[in-house]
Structure formats: structure tokens, C-alpha cells
């Protein structure tokens, strides 16, 4: 069994798509011939990220050099561009060690939304960070095309999966069946309940939650998740139901109970929560932007429209069985295999530059 070292600034107890992706892929990498060691902030002294205190980052990331030397892995993958990722990149480049990276989020758009800095600065940083990597894994074909337009190279579509055993539909209730039949016929009579619209994810400015919460649709709006924008949004939209984080069976039940899943973000590169909703039989309504346009198949797993309300109206008419069938074509095992195929082997015995501070001995 070969050894892979994955360096990430995003790890549990954080709740986000990066953590979900890494944990799911790591669980399947042994079947690809790799045992994995994860270098994450929990192994270091940490401090809260400014404006996002629930995320903690390493305050002594230079120690990652010692971790790499002690592990002597067959391959190294840098998953994030945070403090640990930056120091791992520095160490690997300095000593001539090949590595791969992945790009999970629209970092420049997030920075612009929070600080007003132009996107060009963020993409200049991404070009610099990922340039030495043998391969940079990206979420979708659309994501690759966007990054290539900004000058990034060596890009490979990675994809995303869903745990089909955990996220499953339940038998449709008689009331839900009647509601969907009425919606598919073009009207919802007064004797049916209001549609239940669901959002799951971070409650932050870059998620564009206002677009969901101000939808002019007579429906119950449920928000599952938390984040720095929650207090202000909860005051502005008290009629919505704010549940905070939900995990395990509670989260699955929220997906199952929803009539449509609304994904208002315009800055995500994928949106794992969309696949989770589909696996539970819930259609998705979203904007036709990177992420949703690679995940949502019109009329099959949801609807896309520049008018989010129109997307919701069409999504409510999508058959729930077709959503589940579409989700079944996405497996984490395939995502892990694509990652393993890009790993760059390290030759510790002959391919490492000697330099002060590294006591290199023959690999055991």
C-alpha cells in the first residue's frame, strides 16, 4: 500500500463541501492502493479566521515541513490555499518534490464579496499558487474553462459524488403526492399545503441567501446551516425557519421533507448539497451558473433560470424518482479513482534536493 499525504486547511469540525469531499474521497482511496495521512489544523496551534470565527487556521504552519519529512509519503496533495497549504507548497518547491493540488472554491469571488478587492488579484494569486503543481483537480468542466480563461494550467476535471446509502428518498406521503400532481398539472388548489422550500449550507454573504429568502412564492422557507450572516438575515427574514446545522438522519429528513431545494449561490464551483437533495428525491432550483449548470439537468433533476422564482416553479413539477435516478450516476469511488490517477510519485532516494535543515535518510 502506498502512502499519500493530504494537506488541508479545511477539516472537521468545519462543515462545508471541501471537508465532505475530502473525507468521502479518503474513505475510498485504500481501494485505489493508498493509505492516507491528513495534515489539518487540528494538529497545530490554531486561531479563528477573521470575520469567520467558526473556522480555525494553523498559527504555526511552518511545522508542516517536519510532518512531511517524518511521513516520507509516496505522494503529496495540497487541497487548500490556506496557511498549511502555503507552507507545504513552499517546502515542496524548495526541495524539488512534485505534488498535486485541488481547487474547490471561487476564492477570488469570495474575497471580492467580503472586501471589494478585484477578482483579478485573487486569480493572480491562484495562478501563482497552483503553477508548480503537476495537476490541479477542479470540480467541473465549466470550472476548468473558467480557470483556464484566467491563465491556470494543468487542470483536470475531478467531479463530486454523493453517499447514496445515506441520502435516500422515503416513500412519498399521500399529501406530497397530491401536491406534486397538482403542481405538474399547472395549479395548486387551496386544499393542499404550501410547498416547502429548503436551503442547506453556510449562511454567508457569498451564498446569496437574500435571493432565496425574498422569493415571491407562497411557500415555507427552511434554512439549514449557520454562519456569519445568520443574525442579520434572521432579523430581516423572521418568517423563514432557521434550524442551524443539522447532521445525520436529521439532515436527511430535511431533504426528504422538502418539495424543492433552492441553491441561490452564484459563486460555488459545484454544490454537493444539490446532489444530496437529488439523492433524497428532491429537485433543485438554481441560477444557470458554474456549479448548477454542471449538476442540474433541466426537467430531470431540477430547473435553472436567471429568474430564480421561475426555476422554483418548474422544479416543483419535476418527478422525484428522476432526481434519485440522476444522483445514482455520481459515486465517490469514481471520484477517488480520478484523484489517485493524478498523484505525482516522489523519489525520496534520488529526486530530492539536499538543503540545510533537512536530515534525509534512506527511506524505510
N, C-alpha and C positions, 0 to 999 in steps of 0.2 A: 504494500500500500504506500503510495507516495504521500508527501506532506505538503499541504497548502496553507499558507499564512494569509489571512484576510484582515486588512487594516481598515477600520471603520470608526468614524466619529458618531455614528448613529447606531444605537443598540438599546436593548431593554434596560430600564423600564420605559424608554420612549415608545410612543405609539404612533407609527407612521408607515408609509409604504416602503421606505428603504429598509426598515427593520424587518417588516413582514417578508419582503423579498429575500433578504439575506438569510433569515432563519429557515425559510422554506427551501431555498436552494442548498444550503449547507446540509440539511437533512437528507438530500438526495445525492450529494457528492460522493459518499462512500461507494455507491453503486457505480460510479464513474472511475473508481480507483484512487480516491483521495480522502485521507483523513484531514480534518481541518482544525486549525487553531485560530481563534479570533482575537485580535488586538483591539480593544474597545476602551472607552473612557472609564469604565468601572474598575479597570486595573491600574488607574492612575489617580493622583490628586485631581479634583475637579472644581470648577467654579461655574455658576449659572451663566448662560448666554444672555448678554444684554438684550432687554425687551422680550426675552423668551425664557423666563427662569426655569420652566419645567425641563428644558434641555440643558444638560451639563456637559462641559467640554473639558478635556485634559488641560491642566495648568502646567504640567511638566512633560510635554510631549517628546522632548529630546530623548527620553528614556527608551523610546521605541527602537533606537539603534541597538541597545543591549538585548532587547527582545528578539530582534532579527538574528543577531549573531548566535544567541543561545538556541534558537529554534532550528537554524540551518535548514530552512524549508526547501523543497524541490521547486516551489513557485511562490510568488507573492502577488497578491491582488489588492490594489488600493481602491476602496469603494467610495470614499468621500474626499472632499477638498478642504476639510477642516484641519485643526492643529495636528492631529495624528497623521492624517493623510499627507500634509505638507512636510512633516519631518520624515516620514517614511520615504517620500519622494526624494527628499534631499539626500538621505543616506544611500538609497539605492543608486541614484545617479552618480553620486560621488565615488562609489566603489564599483561602478560598471555592472551592476546587477540588473538584468532585464525584469520587467514587471508589466502587468496589465492593470487597467483601470475601468471604472464604470461611471456613467453619468446618469443620475437618477432624476434630477430636478432642473427646472428652469431657474437656476441660481441668479442670472442677471436680471430676470423679470422680478424675482422676489426682492432683490436689493433695490431695484428701481421703485417698487411699490412701497417699500419701507423708508427709503431715504431720498428718493428723487434722482439718484445718480443715473446717468445714461446707460442703456443696455450695452453699448459698445465697450465700456470699461470692463463690465463683467465678462463679456465674451473674449476680450483680450486676455483676461486672467485665465479663463478656461483653456484657451489655445496654449498658453504657456504651461499650465499645469499638466495637460494631457499629452503634450507634444512628445515627451520621451517614451511614452507607453508603447509597447508592441501592438496592443489592441485596446480600443476603448469600446466597451459594451454600452449600447443605447437601447432605449425601451422599444421603439417602433421605427418603421420605415420613415414616417413623417418626421420623427425626431432626428433621424440620421440626416435627412435632407436639410432640415433647418440648421443643424450644426455644421454641415459641410458648407452651407452658404456663408457661415461666419468664419470659415477657414480651418475648422478642425479636420483632422485626418485619421486614417486607420480606424474607421468607425465600422462596427458590426451590430446588426440588429440582434438583440438578446431576447426580447419578449417578456411576458409575465404569465403567471399561472394562477390557479385557484385550487384550494383544497376541496375537492368535490365530495369527499366523505363527510366533511364538517358542514359545508354550506349546501343544504338540500332543501327542496321545497316540501311543504306539508300538503296534505290533501286540502284542496280548496273548499272553504266553507260554502254552504248554500248561499249565504248572503253575498260573499265575494263573487261567486259565480254569476249571480243575478246582476250585480253591479257591472261586471265586465261585459256581460251580454248586452246590457242596455247601452253601455258606452260604445261598443262595437257597432250598434245599430244607429248611433248618432245622437242619442239623448239619454239623460239620466232623470227619471221621474222622481217626484218628491218623496216617494216611499222608500227610497234607497238611502243608505248612509253617505256621508260626504267622503270623497276619495281621501286616502291617507298618503301624503307625500313625505318622503324621507330624505334626509341628508345625513351622511356619515363621514366624519373626517375632522381635520383640525379646524378650529374656529379662529381664523386668522385673516388678515386683510387680503392676502393674495388668493384666498379661496373664493372671493366674490360672492359671499353668502347673501349680501343685500339683494342680489338678483333673484335668489330663491325666495327670500322672506317677503319680498314685495310683489310676488306674482299675483296678478288679479284673478285668482281662481278660488272658488268657494271650496276649500279643502282644509283638512287638518295638516299642519306642517310640523314635522318632528325633526329635531336636531339632536344627533348622537355625536358627541365629541366635546372637546374643550380646547381652550387656547387663549391667547392674549386679547382677542377681540370679543370674547363672550360677554363680558359685563356690559359693554356699550351696546352690543346688539340685543342682548336680552332686555335692556331698558327700552330700546327703540321698537322692539317687536315682542311685547309681552304676551300676545295672543298665540305665539308659537309655543310648542312644548320643548323644553330644554332638559335633556336627560343626562348630559355629561357623558363620560366614557361608559361604554358597555362592552363586555367581553364574553367569549364563550357562547353558551346557549342563549344568554340574554341578547347578544348581538344578532345571532342567527334569527331569533324570534322577531326582532325589529325588521330585519329584511323581509321575512316571510309575511309579516302583517301589512307591509306597505303595498299600495296599489301601483306606485311608480317611485323610482329612485331618481332624485334630481341632482345632477352634477353641474354646478354653476361655474366651476373654475375654468379660467382661460389660460392658466399658466402651468398646468400639470403636464408631465410627459407621458403619463399612462392613466393612472387612477385605478388601483387594484380594487377599490371598493365597488367599482362598476361590475367587475367580474363576480365579486362576492354576491352582489344583488342578483345578477342574472342566474347564478347557480342556485339561488333560492327561488327562482321563477319570477323575479320582479324586473319589469322592463325599465330602461334607463332613458331619461330625457337630459339632453346636454346641448351645448353650443357646438357647431362644426369646426372645432379647433384641434390642434395636436393633442393626442391622447384619445378623446372621444371618437374622432373620425377614424381611428385605427382599431377601436374596440366595439363601437356601437354599429350594428348593421340595421339600417333603416327597415322598419316593419318586421324584423326578425327578433332583435334583442332590445329594441327601443326606437328612439327618434332623435334626429338632430335638426336644429333650426336656429337661425340668428335671432328669432323670436322665441325665447325660452318657454313662454306660455303655450305657443303653438306646438313646441316639441312635447310638452307635458300632455296636451290634449291627444296627440297622436300616440304617445307611448301608452296611455291608458287603454288603448284599443288593441295593443299587441298581445298575442296569445302567450300566456305564461309558460306553457310547455315548450314553445320555441326558444324562449330565453334560456331555459335549462339546457336544451339540446345544443345551443350555441356555446354555452360555457363549457360543456363537456369536451370541446375541441382544444381546450387550454390546460396543459398539465405542467406541474412543477418539475417533474422528471425530465421533460424535454428541455426546459429552461436550464436546468443544472447541466445537462449534457452539452448544450451550446456553450456554456461558460467553460466547462472543462476542456473543450476542444480548442479554446483560445489561450489556455495557460502557457506562459513562457518558461521553459526549463532553465534552472540556474545550475551552472557548473562551478561548484564550490572549490573543486580541486585545481582547476586551471583557468577559470574565467573570471576571477575576482581581482580587482586592482588592490595591491597592498598599499596601506597608508597608516599613518600614525593613529593609535587608538584602537586598532583592530588586531586582536590576537587570533589570527586564523590558524586553526589546527586541522589536521586531516579529519574529514567527516566520519563520524562513527558508522 
